[in-house]
């Protein structure tokens, strides 16, 4: 069980599996404060009455649980589904977590204030084009008070896989 002096965070690529997410949210609600998800399930859930037409609207999204709040970037269209999200346990509602620092479907940067300082938690998924890593190299130079980064970078390393191609040059000139 988490205490009031630390955050308990779990991070996993769930490969769009609703059952895995639902099971985690219920079974681990007393053990974790934040569940960072890469490749969340994002599918049709049901139809709901429309506010603009006589036809019903499709409701699309991820799992919902009464003890957890979803934090996710809203997709602009059906091709722009998020590949990272977080579930924040309701016991953290006093932290006023915000996600509007970075607007990227593969990067979720949460900010919160504690004792007068802004702190950050990050969740990253990098696709086969490494778009999140490239975005971070190009856009995010320094994140002070980054307390945690959960990730699925999908980058093979020659250290453990000699056949790994050199896709990215991660060194910066400074």
N, C-alpha and C positions, 0 to 999 in steps of 0.2 A: 504494500500500500504506500502511496506517495505521501510525503509529509508536506507541511506548509512552507518548508524552507527550500524545497527543490521541485523541479518539474520532472515528471517521468514521461518520456517521449518514446514512441515506437514508430518505426518507419519501414514500409514494405511496398514493393511492386506487387500489386494484387492481380495484375493481368486481367482487369475488367471483370472480376469475379464477385458478383453480388453476395453469394453465400459466404465467401471468405470475409468480406467486409461486415456483413450483418452478424456473423458469428463472433468476430473480434469485438465489435461494438458492445454486444451483450455480455460476452464472457470476460472482457477485460475492463469493464467500466469502473471497477473498484481498484484497478492496478495502474492505469495510465491516465495522464492528463491530456496528452495530445497524441493523435494518431495521424502521422503523415503518410499519404498514399500516393504512389506513382501508378499511372495507368488505371485510374479509378473506373468502375463501371459507370457508364453514362448512356442510358438507354431509355426507351419508351417505358413509362410507368403506368399511365392511364389517360383517359380523356377527362377534361373538365369543362364546365360551361365557359364560353367565351365572353369577354367583355366588349368585343367589337363586332361580332357577327352571330348569326343564328346557329352556325355550326360549332361543334365543340373543338377546343384546342387540345393538342397533344401535350401532355406533361412529360418532360424528359429530364432526367437527372440521375443523381446517385442515391445511395441508401440514406434513409432517414431513421433517426433513433431519438427517443425523448430525452435521453441524458446527454446527448452530444449535439453540438452546433456545427454545421458545415461551414467551412471557409473555402471559397472557390471563386475563381474568375468566371464571370458569366460569359458564355460563348456568344460571339457575334452572329454566328450562323451555324448550320448543321455540320459544316466542315471544320469548325473552330473549337471542337470539344476540348475541355481542359485535360491535361495529362498529369496534373498534380492537384492535390487538394489536402485539406486538413480537417480532422474532426477534433473539436475542442470540447473537453468535458465541461458541463455546466458549472462545476465548482470553480472554474477559472473566469467566470463571467465578469468578475470585478477588475480584471486586467485590461479590459477594453482593447483587445487585439484588433489590429487593422491590417489589411492586405493591399492597400492601394499605393504602396511605394513603387512596385514594379508591375507593369502590365504585360505579362507574357504567359502564354498557355502552358509553358513548361517550367516556370519558376514561380514559386509562392514565397514571398518574403513578408513575414509577419512582424509587426512592430508592436511594442507595448512599453509603457512607462512603469518603472519600479524605482522608488526612492529618488525621484527627480531625474532619472536617466532613462533615455530611450534604448531599448535592447531589441535585438533581432533574432528571429528563428527562420531558417530557410529550408525549403523542400524543392528539390530539383529532379527533373527527368530529362535526359538527353536522348534524343532520337538517333536514328542511324546517320543523320547528317550533322549531329552534334550541335544543333542550333542553340540549345541552352548554354552550353559551354562557350560557344563563340559569342553569344550575346553578353555573357558575363565578362568575357575578356574585353569586349568592345565598349560596354556600357558601365559596368559596375567596377569601379577602380578600388574603392575602399568601403567596407561596411564596418564602421566602428561598433563595438559591442555585439558582434555576431556571436551568439552563445552556442548555436547549434546549426548544423547543416545535415539534413537527411537527403539521400540521393540515390539515384540509379543512373550513373553516367554512361553506361553501355560503352565503355572504352576498354578495349583490350590492352594489356600492358606487356611489352616484350620481356619484362622481368619474370612473369609467370607463363607467358605464351610466346615463345620465340618466333612463331609464324604470324604474330600480330602485325598488321600494316601500320605504318606511321601516318596517321590521318591528320593529326593536329600538331602544330608546332605551338606548344603551350608557353614557351619562354617569351617574355616581354623585353623590350630593349632597355628598360630602366633598372 
